[in-house]
Amino acid sequence: MSNKYTYVNGQLFLGNEAKLLVSDLAVQRGYGIFDFLKTVNGKAIFIEDYFNRFYNSAREMNLEIELDRNELHTAVNSLLEKNNIPNSGLKIILTGGYSEDGYQIAKPNLVIVQTAFEYDSHSFSKGLRLLSHNYQRQLPSVKTIDYLQAIRLQPILKLKQADDLIYHHNGQVRECPRANIFMVKNGEVITPKTDILRGITRSKILSIALEGVTVLERDFSLDDLINADEAFITSSTKNVLPVINLDGKPIGNGKPGKITTALNEQLLTMINNY
């Protein structure tokens, strides 16, 4: 990464020269927000939707973004042009700033990081194995930098031979640490609506019309999920990824389902035509 540039507060630095002080609230208290999107063939996919969420997260966290949307576009484009990485992940970070007492919000620092990223088309057929965990994120509508639980539980995932977590609140399904969850039952495609982060890819799936299929927001339980016909997650990096196993038990026939496959194809077309 050292030969690629990072944006910090209006300037571009080589990766190993981009720095923040340890007095930043992101370091002192884990206080900050971010958003993540991908570029495909040089295009920042669904960028306006990500900007909407980024500015909303900042408001909810009482963090002021000095750049307006046009200026943020300019900042992003300057980094894209400098790095020239057609297919990449773009992370926009806003920190709590250099706090004098390590507790009060200061002037936020804006950081934009770009790294090469290629979508793994083989991951769809492989599917995903999830492990349930009873946990409710703080400020679920805000994309904060707090991933404490997910990172802390990585050794458990390896031990259980699972790929990722699925959070639930006393049996009511919420989301994965970095993705939204959908289940398919009797021709209905259902995703939770309570206390979750409303993902951008999730919103695109909700907008897709398939003949004979209803896509809707409705809460459901872990029991509902394990008894679903199909299940899948959605995220910026994974697109639509089938969930084939929950807590060691197969979902449906343990293979990617027809509706999941059709939705993935529609989403890929949407991305390619963006």
SULGIGI-V398103 format. One record per residue. N is the residue number from 1. RES is the residue in one letter. SS is DSSP state (hx for helix, st for strand, lp for the rest). PHI is phi in radians with two decimals (none if undefined). OMEGA is omega in whole degrees, 0 to 359 (none if undefined). Layout:
((N | RES | SS | PHI | OMEGA) (N | RES | SS | PHI | OMEGA))
This chain:
((1 | M | lp | none | 186) (2 | S | lp | -1.07 | 181) (3 | N | lp | -1.60 | 176) (4 | K | lp | -1.93 | 187) (5 | Y | st | -1.66 | 175) (6 | T | st | -2.20 | 178) (7 | Y | st | -1.57 | 175) (8 | V | st | -2.37 | 174) (9 | N | lp | 0.86 | 173) (10 | G | lp | 1.61 | 180) (11 | Q | st | -2.20 | 177) (12 | L | st | -1.83 | 180) (13 | F | st | -2.18 | 168) (14 | L | st | -1.04 | 189) (15 | G | hx | -0.87 | 182) (16 | N | hx | -1.42 | 178) (17 | E | hx | -1.92 | 180) (18 | A | lp | -1.41 | 187) (19 | K | lp | -2.45 | 168) (20 | L | lp | -2.20 | 178) (21 | L | lp | -1.33 | 181) (22 | V | lp | -1.24 | 178) (23 | S | lp | -1.34 | 179) (24 | D | st | -1.10 | 180) (25 | L | hx | -1.08 | 175) (26 | A | hx | -1.11 | 178) (27 | V | hx | -1.47 | 185) (28 | Q | hx | -1.22 | 186) (29 | R | lp | -2.31 | 183) (30 | G | lp | 1.18 | 185) (31 | Y | lp | -1.76 | 179) (32 | G | st | 3.00 | 179) (33 | I | st | -2.26 | 173) (34 | F | st | -2.73 | 165) (35 | D | st | -2.50 | 186) (36 | F | st | -2.40 | 175) (37 | L | st | -2.41 | 181) (38 | K | st | -2.08 | 171) (39 | T | st | -1.91 | 178) (40 | V | st | -2.23 | 184) (41 | N | lp | 0.92 | 176) (42 | G | lp | 1.49 | 180) (43 | K | st | -1.74 | 177) (44 | A | st | -1.42 | 191) (45 | I | lp | -1.25 | 177) (46 | F | lp | 0.98 | 189) (47 | I | hx | -1.08 | 181) (48 | E | hx | -1.12 | 178) (49 | D | hx | -1.12 | 179) (50 | Y | hx | -1.20 | 175) (51 | F | hx | -1.06 | 178) (52 | N | hx | -0.97 | 182) (53 | R | hx | -1.22 | 180) (54 | F | hx | -1.08 | 180) (55 | Y | hx | -1.18 | 176) (56 | N | hx | -1.16 | 178) (57 | S | hx | -1.05 | 179) (58 | A | hx | -1.07 | 179) (59 | R | hx | -1.07 | 182) (60 | E | hx | -1.12 | 182) (61 | M | lp | -1.74 | 179) (62 | N | lp | 1.02 | 177) (63 | L | lp | -1.92 | 182) (64 | E | lp | -1.65 | 174) (65 | I | lp | -1.63 | 184) (66 | E | lp | -1.18 | 181) (67 | L | lp | -1.54 | 170) (68 | D | lp | -1.41 | 187) (69 | R | hx | -1.07 | 179) (70 | N | hx | -1.10 | 180) (71 | E | hx | -1.19 | 177) (72 | L | hx | -1.18 | 174) (73 | H | hx | -1.01 | 180) (74 | T | hx | -1.07 | 179) (75 | A | hx | -1.09 | 179) (76 | V | hx | -1.07 | 183) (77 | N | hx | -1.12 | 179) (78 | S | hx | -1.11 | 179) (79 | L | hx | -1.24 | 180) (80 | L | hx | -1.05 | 181) (81 | E | hx | -1.17 | 182) (82 | K | hx | -1.18 | 184) (83 | N | hx | -1.43 | 180) (84 | N | lp | 0.94 | 176) (85 | I | lp | -1.98 | 186) (86 | P | lp | -1.01 | 180) (87 | N | lp | -1.93 | 189) (88 | S | st | -2.70 | 169) (89 | G | st | -1.88 | 183) (90 | L | st | -2.13 | 180) (91 | K | st | -1.91 | 178) (92 | I | st | -1.87 | 187) (93 | I | st | -2.06 | 174) (94 | L | st | -2.22 | 185) (95 | T | st | -1.72 | 179) (96 | G | lp | -1.31 | 176) (97 | G | lp | 1.55 | 183) (98 | Y | st | -1.45 | 185) (99 | S | lp | -1.45 | 181) (100 | E | lp | -1.17 | 182) (101 | D | lp | -1.90 | 180) (102 | G | lp | 1.25 | 184) (103 | Y | lp | -2.47 | 181) (104 | Q | lp | -1.58 | 178) (105 | I | lp | -1.14 | 177) (106 | A | lp | -2.04 | 178) (107 | K | lp | -1.19 | 184) (108 | P | lp | -1.12 | 171) (109 | N | lp | -1.76 | 180) (110 | L | st | -1.87 | 182) (111 | V | st | -2.20 | 176) (112 | I | st | -2.21 | 183) (113 | V | st | -2.06 | 178) (114 | Q | st | -2.11 | 177) (115 | T | st | -2.34 | 179) (116 | A | st | -1.08 | 179) (117 | F | lp | -2.61 | 175) (118 | E | lp | -2.18 | 178) (119 | Y | lp | -1.14 | 180) (120 | D | lp | -1.59 | 183) (121 | S | lp | -1.18 | 181) (122 | H | lp | -1.33 | 182) (123 | S | hx | -1.15 | 182) (124 | F | hx | -1.10 | 182) (125 | S | hx | -1.21 | 179) (126 | K | hx | -1.26 | 180) (127 | G | lp | 1.37 | 189) (128 | L | st | -2.29 | 175) (129 | R | st | -1.91 | 184) (130 | L | st | -1.89 | 175) (131 | L | st | -2.09 | 184) (132 | S | st | -1.37 | 179) (133 | H | st | -2.58 | 182) (134 | N | st | -1.36 | 184) (135 | Y | lp | -2.82 | 176) (136 | Q | lp | -2.06 | 180) (137 | R | lp | -1.16 | 170) (138 | Q | lp | -1.20 | 177) (139 | L | lp | 0.75 | 188) (140 | P | lp | -1.07 | 181) (141 | S | lp | -1.43 | 183) (142 | V | lp | -1.93 | 179) (143 | K | lp | -1.60 | 181) (144 | T | st | -1.53 | 178) (145 | I | lp | -1.49 | 182) (146 | D | lp | -1.44 | 176) (147 | Y | lp | -2.14 | 187) (148 | L | hx | -0.96 | 184) (149 | Q | hx | -1.08 | 184) (150 | A | hx | -1.08 | 181) (151 | I | hx | -1.26 | 180) (152 | R | hx | -1.05 | 186) (153 | L | lp | -1.64 | 179) (154 | Q | hx | -0.99 | 177) (155 | P | hx | -1.07 | 178) (156 | I | hx | -1.18 | 177) (157 | L | hx | -1.03 | 179) (158 | K | hx | -1.10 | 180) (159 | L | hx | -1.10 | 182) (160 | K | hx | -1.53 | 181) (161 | Q | lp | 1.00 | 176) (162 | A | lp | -1.90 | 183) (163 | D | lp | -1.66 | 183) (164 | D | st | -2.82 | 179) (165 | L | st | -1.66 | 166) (166 | I | st | -2.17 | 180) (167 | Y | st | -1.40 | 171) (168 | H | st | -2.39 | 177) (169 | H | st | -2.01 | 182) (170 | N | lp | 0.92 | 176) (171 | G | lp | 1.69 | 179) (172 | Q | st | -1.61 | 186) (173 | V | st | -1.16 | 178) (174 | R | st | -1.99 | 187) (175 | E | st | -2.94 | 169) (176 | C | st | -1.57 | 180) (177 | P | lp | -0.99 | 183) (178 | R | lp | -2.25 | 184) (179 | A | st | -2.77 | 171) (180 | N | st | -1.64 | 182) (181 | I | st | -2.04 | 174) (182 | F | st | -2.27 | 169) (183 | M | st | -2.22 | 179) (184 | V | st | -2.07 | 179) (185 | K | st | -2.55 | 177) (186 | N | lp | 0.90 | 176) (187 | G | lp | 1.42 | 176) (188 | E | st | -1.80 | 174) (189 | V | st | -1.82 | 191) (190 | I | st | -2.19 | 176) (191 | T | st | -2.30 | 181) (192 | P | lp | -1.05 | 180) (193 | K | lp | -2.13 | 186) (194 | T | lp | -1.75 | 172) (195 | D | lp | 0.93 | 178) (196 | I | lp | -2.32 | 168) (197 | L | lp | -1.53 | 181) (198 | R | lp | -1.41 | 185) (199 | G | lp | -1.20 | 179) (200 | I | hx | -1.23 | 177) (201 | T | hx | -1.11 | 175) (202 | R | hx | -0.95 | 182) (203 | S | hx | -1.12 | 179) (204 | K | hx | -1.21 | 177) (205 | I | hx | -1.13 | 179) (206 | L | hx | -1.10 | 182) (207 | S | lp | -1.59 | 184) (208 | I | lp | -1.43 | 177) (209 | A | lp | -1.89 | 173) (210 | L | lp | -1.94 | 182) (211 | E | lp | -1.07 | 178) (212 | G | lp | 1.38 | 183) (213 | V | lp | -2.12 | 175) (214 | T | st | -1.84 | 178) (215 | V | st | -1.95 | 187) (216 | L | st | -2.62 | 175) (217 | E | st | -1.71 | 177) (218 | R | lp | -2.84 | 181) (219 | D | lp | -1.19 | 176) (220 | F | lp | -2.60 | 186) (221 | S | st | -1.76 | 174) (222 | L | hx | -1.06 | 178) (223 | D | hx | -1.08 | 177) (224 | D | hx | -1.06 | 184) (225 | L | hx | -1.15 | 182) (226 | I | hx | -1.20 | 179) (227 | N | lp | -1.71 | 180) (228 | A | lp | -1.25 | 175) (229 | D | lp | -1.30 | 178) (230 | E | st | -2.58 | 172) (231 | A | st | -2.66 | 177) (232 | F | st | -2.77 | 173) (233 | I | st | -1.89 | 174) (234 | T | st | -2.31 | 175) (235 | S | st | -2.83 | 181) (236 | S | lp | -1.09 | 183) (237 | T | lp | -1.57 | 185) (238 | K | lp | -1.64 | 188) (239 | N | st | 0.99 | 172) (240 | V | st | -1.87 | 182) (241 | L | st | -2.25 | 183) (242 | P | st | -1.10 | 170) (243 | V | st | -1.77 | 186) (244 | I | st | -1.87 | 186) (245 | N | st | -2.69 | 176) (246 | L | st | -2.28 | 180) (247 | D | lp | 0.91 | 176) (248 | G | lp | 1.46 | 180) (249 | K | st | -1.97 | 181) (250 | P | st | -1.22 | 172) (251 | I | lp | -1.75 | 185) (252 | G | lp | 1.07 | 179) (253 | N | lp | -1.65 | 178) (254 | G | lp | 1.32 | 179) (255 | K | lp | -2.32 | 176) (256 | P | lp | -0.99 | 184) (257 | G | lp | -1.57 | 184) (258 | K | hx | -1.15 | 181) (259 | I | hx | -1.20 | 176) (260 | T | hx | -1.02 | 180) (261 | T | hx | -1.10 | 181) (262 | A | hx | -1.12 | 179) (263 | L | hx | -1.17 | 178) (264 | N | hx | -1.11 | 179) (265 | E | hx | -1.10 | 178) (266 | Q | hx | -1.13 | 180) (267 | L | hx | -1.14 | 179) (268 | L | hx | -1.07 | 176) (269 | T | hx | -1.12 | 178) (270 | M | hx | -1.06 | 180) (271 | I | hx | -1.17 | 182) (272 | N | hx | -1.15 | 180) (273 | N | lp | -1.64 | 184) (274 | Y | lp | -1.18 | none))
